[in-house]
Amino acid sequence: MRNPVLTTIDLVTEAAQPDDIAEHSPPTLMAQHLRTARQHIALAIESMRLLATLSDDAEWNAQTDHLQQISSFVEDRCALFDLGQRSFLLPDQFQRFSTLLRQRRESAHLSRIELCKRAGLSERTIKNIENALVSPSRDTVVRLLEVAELGLSWTDVLGEPTKQPAESATDSNYNCYIPPGYEPLRMVQQLVRILNGPGGHIEQTYTYLEHRSAIAYMALGHDPAYVARYRAIYPFAELARRIAEECGQTPLKVIALGPGDGNLEVRFVQQLLGEITRPDIELVLFDISQPLLNAAYQHALDTFGEQSPVHTLMMQGNFHDLAMYPQVTYAPAKSRRRRIYTMMGNTLANLDNEPRFFQHCMSHCLPGDFLVLDIRRRQAPLDSGEEAIKKADPAFHKPFPKPLAEWLSTPIRMHCPNLMVCELSYVLQTECPIPGSYSLDAVATVKLNNQAVRRFSMSRAKSYDDALLVQSLARFGWECVLSLPIGPQERAPVAMLLVKRE
Ligand SMILES: C[S@@+](CC[C@H](N)C(=O)[O-])C[C@H]1O[C@@H](n2cnc3c(N)ncnc32)[C@H](O)[C@@H]1O
């Protein structure tokens, strides 16, 4: 039998890998040690603070602060452990997935070790899944889906979405759906932890979550310069005409992914109404941010009224998990509703990894589904190096826009208690997943009152080469139907694309 002390040390080492906490450690043992560590550290901090008040030695305070850092680390691991305990897959999905993983690995003639290398996972993780011992985290599933030889899809993992009874698909009595698994409090806790860590990368989803961030984002959207240059001049009339040509009088389901305050999305639907003689439109507003979603819904109701051919629904959720929501993904066999997804206001360009989004999150889309996107075009020729891009792109020659800085610094101002200064600037990234694109990363340099300096990458916006983006979309199964400049000149810096699932 192993020495229990050594087991403890093993577990602590593994705690460096969040996935491993969920997948490798016997849960009860781990939970027990985490609880003990938490209690002991809290007691030690209390005693040390008392000692500090009784002694002139300043070192007591300094060491207590150190202990406080250890306490934050343990809290952090407790939260991750807790998260890991919530299994991503339902029990029957897990059983099916574990059998399927073994079958697919064996048919691909991959040993476990080879699969580990390809997926970047430990052998124990694969073994635990195949033996149906430990249910995988979402991240592990994503890594396995990316191993081409296994040929796994989200449908293999999650199964066919449950068929909805016919009447519930058109039930107009509800106006909001919040899927299980959507946990904004937990996300905010994660955000706070990152912002109080050594610095790093904030996934874009987090910057809209809270009410104050949402207010700052809405202020950015209403900034007169931004409205005049972009929002006011979207070519919705031409776009709606083309969709009406393609769809005729078919009822439509417009699924607005990340509608923000809903301004652009509502204008788009208004134009569709103008193009269709007997309109019947279901508008699904899908957003992570409760306050923004609420603003969008209110705006849609105010615009369309209650007795309108547009029935508006809110869905609060994470579009990275879109494939798991039958309310969006399930299309009844006899439904004639044509689906139009929208990602407007740079929503695609803000994603860390667009190919992953198309391959996994949009894998449920059916031939004939549409997607409306807007893009910023790259401002330098394709063969330009970093210096040439910086020279050509006007973003590098202007002060960082104030409303943007206000929005992106809101989470930092809210959650970094010792903040002195927060400055934002653009950093160029040329290693981007879509060929021909580059990214302007908005990086916050944060100075704290103890002299520490941290850097957080708060948001990124890609600029694309039209032709190469269209080629990439074709690889993901989306054919470009229409490309329109946003603005009077053909080579306007921003453009709109209508693409159709092949
Ligand atoms: C760039 S904004 C665009 C908003 C709006 N379409 C506009 O044009 O102003 C991105 C929107 O997507 C939402 N969002 C970001 N990440 C998300 C996620 N993972 N799941 C769902 N919504 C998300 C944000 O809350 C925000 O409303």
The ligand as a Tripos MOL2 file, in Angstrom:
@<TRIPOS>MOLECULE
LIG
   27    29     1     0     0
SMALL
NO_CHARGES

@<TRIPOS>ATOM
      1 C1        -18.6810   42.0760  -29.6830 C.3       1 LIG1
      2 S1        -20.1750   42.0230  -28.7890 S.3       1 LIG1
      3 C2        -21.3470   42.3140  -30.0770 C.3       1 LIG1
      4 C3        -22.6610   42.7950  -29.5710 C.3       1 LIG1
      5 C4        -23.6600   43.2470  -30.6220 C.3       1 LIG1
      6 N1        -23.9210   42.2200  -31.6090 N.3       1 LIG1
      7 C5        -23.2140   44.5300  -31.2670 C.2       1 LIG1
      8 O1        -23.1210   44.5420  -32.4810 O.co2     1 LIG1
      9 O2        -22.9620   45.4660  -30.5540 O.co2     1 LIG1
     10 C6        -20.2720   40.3290  -28.3870 C.3       1 LIG1
     11 C7        -21.5550   39.8810  -27.7150 C.3       1 LIG1
     12 O3        -21.4700   38.4770  -27.5300 O.3       1 LIG1
     13 C8        -21.7690   38.1320  -26.1920 C.3       1 LIG1
     14 N2        -20.8980   36.9900  -25.8500 N.ar      1 LIG1
     15 C9        -19.5690   36.9930  -25.7060 C.ar      1 LIG1
     16 N3        -19.1200   35.7700  -25.4390 N.ar      1 LIG1
     17 C10       -20.2080   34.9600  -25.4050 C.ar      1 LIG1
     18 C11       -20.3880   33.5720  -25.1870 C.ar      1 LIG1
     19 N4        -19.3500   32.7650  -24.9450 N.pl3     1 LIG1
     20 N5        -21.6300   33.0730  -25.2490 N.ar      1 LIG1
     21 C12       -22.7020   33.8820  -25.5070 C.ar      1 LIG1
     22 N6        -22.5870   35.2080  -25.7170 N.ar      1 LIG1
     23 C13       -21.3490   35.7380  -25.6810 C.ar      1 LIG1
     24 C14       -21.4440   39.3550  -25.3810 C.3       1 LIG1
     25 O4        -22.1570   39.3800  -24.1670 O.3       1 LIG1
     26 C15       -21.8430   40.4690  -26.3490 C.3       1 LIG1
     27 O5        -23.1950   40.7530  -26.2370 O.3       1 LIG1
@<TRIPOS>BOND
     1     1     2 1
     2     2     3 1
     3     2    10 1
     4     3     4 1
     5     4     5 1
     6     5     6 1
     7     5     7 1
     8     7     8 2
     9     7     9 1
    10    10    11 1
    11    11    12 1
    12    11    26 1
    13    12    13 1
    14    13    14 1
    15    13    24 1
    16    14    15 ar
    17    14    23 ar
    18    15    16 ar
    19    16    17 ar
    20    17    18 ar
    21    17    23 ar
    22    18    19 1
    23    18    20 ar
    24    20    21 ar
    25    21    22 ar
    26    22    23 ar
    27    24    25 1
    28    24    26 1
    29    26    27 1
@<TRIPOS>SUBSTRUCTURE
     1 LIG1         1 GROUP 0 **** ****
